[in-house]
Amino acid sequence: MKALTAALLGMGLATVAMQSQAMSADEIVTKHCTACHEAGLGGAPKLTDKAAWAPRIAKGVDAMTQTVLKGKGAMPPKGTCGSCSEADLKGAVEAMTGPLQ
């Protein structure tokens, strides 16, 4: 688990270094969320698993955004997007969960 967390942090730092302009919510999801959520790494709910997302969606976008900001399990704070603002992350949560509702 520590190795996964270290790898995720490393990916985030490398991405921050390359990032020079604002990204759309969909770009944030693609660059910072998909790798773990597509495969379910570290217990991340898969992007297409409506049952896994249902209790999270029921808590609302603001609660999910707070989870991303603080980190959870293998997901570091702000996921792997250290330069993302709270508004950026909220938009990414909305983009990621919208198709599941």
C-alpha positions as CSV (number, residue, x, y, z in Angstrom):
1,M,0.0,0.0,0.0
2,K,2.9,2.4,0.8
3,A,4.4,1.7,-2.6
4,L,1.1,2.5,-4.3
5,T,0.8,5.7,-2.4
6,A,4.4,6.7,-3.2
7,A,3.8,5.9,-6.9
8,L,0.6,8.0,-6.9
9,L,2.4,10.9,-5.2
10,G,5.2,10.7,-7.7
11,M,2.8,10.7,-10.6
12,G,1.1,13.8,-9.1
13,L,4.4,15.7,-8.7
14,A,5.5,14.9,-12.2
15,T,2.1,16.0,-13.6
16,V,2.2,19.2,-11.6
17,A,5.6,20.0,-13.0
18,M,4.3,19.6,-16.6
19,Q,1.1,21.5,-16.0
20,S,1.2,25.1,-17.1
21,Q,-2.4,26.1,-17.8
22,A,-5.8,25.5,-16.4
23,M,-7.5,22.2,-17.3
24,S,-11.1,21.4,-17.9
25,A,-12.9,19.0,-15.5
26,D,-12.7,16.3,-18.2
27,E,-9.0,16.9,-18.6
28,I,-8.5,16.6,-14.9
29,V,-10.4,13.3,-14.8
30,T,-8.4,12.0,-17.7
31,K,-5.0,13.0,-16.4
32,H,-5.5,12.5,-12.6
33,C,-8.4,10.2,-11.9
34,T,-8.8,7.6,-14.7
35,A,-5.6,5.6,-14.0
36,C,-6.8,4.4,-10.6
37,H,-10.6,4.6,-11.1
38,E,-10.6,2.7,-14.3
39,A,-8.8,-0.2,-12.8
40,G,-10.0,0.1,-9.3
41,L,-6.5,0.4,-7.9
42,G,-6.1,0.7,-4.1
43,G,-9.9,0.2,-3.6
44,A,-10.9,3.1,-5.9
45,P,-14.4,2.6,-7.1
46,K,-14.4,1.9,-10.9
47,L,-15.7,4.5,-13.2
48,T,-18.5,2.3,-14.5
49,D,-19.5,0.7,-11.1
50,K,-22.8,2.4,-10.3
51,A,-23.4,0.3,-7.2
52,A,-20.0,1.3,-5.7
53,W,-20.6,5.0,-6.5
54,A,-24.2,5.1,-5.3
55,P,-23.5,5.7,-1.6
56,R,-20.9,8.3,-2.4
57,I,-23.2,10.1,-4.9
58,A,-26.0,10.0,-2.2
59,K,-23.7,12.1,0.1
60,G,-23.5,14.8,-2.6
61,V,-20.8,16.4,-4.7
62,D,-19.6,18.6,-1.8
63,A,-18.9,15.6,0.4
64,M,-17.1,13.8,-2.4
65,T,-15.0,16.9,-3.1
66,Q,-14.0,17.0,0.5
67,T,-12.9,13.4,0.4
68,V,-10.8,14.2,-2.7
69,L,-9.3,17.2,-0.9
70,K,-8.4,15.2,2.2
71,G,-7.5,12.0,0.4
72,K,-8.7,8.5,1.3
73,G,-7.0,5.2,1.5
74,A,-4.4,5.0,-1.2
75,M,-5.6,8.3,-2.7
76,P,-3.4,11.2,-1.6
77,P,-4.9,14.6,-0.8
78,K,-6.2,16.2,-4.0
79,G,-5.8,12.8,-5.8
80,T,-2.8,13.3,-8.0
81,C,-3.6,16.9,-8.9
82,G,-1.7,18.9,-6.3
83,S,-2.2,22.2,-8.3
84,C,-6.0,21.8,-8.6
85,S,-8.2,24.2,-6.7
86,E,-11.2,23.0,-4.7
87,A,-13.4,24.3,-7.6
88,D,-11.3,22.3,-10.1
89,L,-11.7,19.1,-8.1
90,K,-15.4,19.7,-7.6
91,G,-15.8,20.0,-11.4
92,A,-13.8,16.8,-11.9
93,V,-16.1,15.0,-9.3
94,E,-19.1,16.2,-11.2
95,A,-17.7,15.2,-14.5
96,M,-16.7,11.7,-13.2
97,T,-20.0,11.0,-11.4
98,G,-22.4,12.6,-13.8
99,P,-22.7,9.6,-16.1
100,L,-23.4,7.4,-13.1
101,Q,-26.5,9.2,-11.9
